[in-house]
Amino acid sequence: MSSPSPEVTLRDAVVLVGGFPLLSGVNLELAPSSLTVVTGANGAGKTSLLRLLAGLVALTSGAGVVAGVDLRGDLRELRRRVGWLGHEGSFYDDLSASENLVFAAKALERPTSEVANVLERVGLASRATTSTKQLSAGQRRRLGLAWLLLRRPALWLLDEPYASLDDEWKNVLRSTHR
């Protein structure tokens, strides 16, 4: 029996922006359903690596496949398969938590009936009608996680995954993978 294909493969990956190397000679292989934490000093390229894997920056040279999509191919398809949650979620501040997710569900062609469930899963059911701008940083982070739950991407990429989360929600996030 052969082992499954890796979820992520990079070979000598280079990303240049304006001639400046964001990544240089990166080799990486990640198994499906694995949990991987990327650590390093500020400016080491962690966010650039995640942005490459999410299809938000283009591969300059080298090779890579993420979630079955060649990084030199259709990056729109890659962005459909990968869920990216940056340092801060992008929400419409004048909409409520629920309205933001209903908007996303419609754009993603997902049933809006799933919104209440994902808000419950991230502990925001009681804040569903609260304007996003009135949510704490931790609640906004959990709203971003709710958006990923609603999207159901094949691959989750979380930049600064524990940013703004209290210890309880850090533990919830850690245990989610197990």
Secondary structure as UniProt FT lines:
FT   STRAND          8..17
FT   TURN            18..19
FT   STRAND          20..30
FT   TURN            32..33
FT   TURN            42..43
FT   HELIX           46..53
FT   TURN            54..55
FT   STRAND          61..66
FT   TURN            67..68
FT   STRAND          69..70
FT   TURN            71..72
FT   HELIX           75..81
FT   STRAND          82..85
FT   TURN            93..94
FT   HELIX           97..108
FT   HELIX           112..114
FT   HELIX           115..121
FT   TURN            122..123
FT   HELIX           125..127
FT   TURN            128..129
FT   HELIX           132..134
FT   HELIX           137..151
FT   STRAND          155..158
FT   TURN            161..164
FT   HELIX           167..176
//
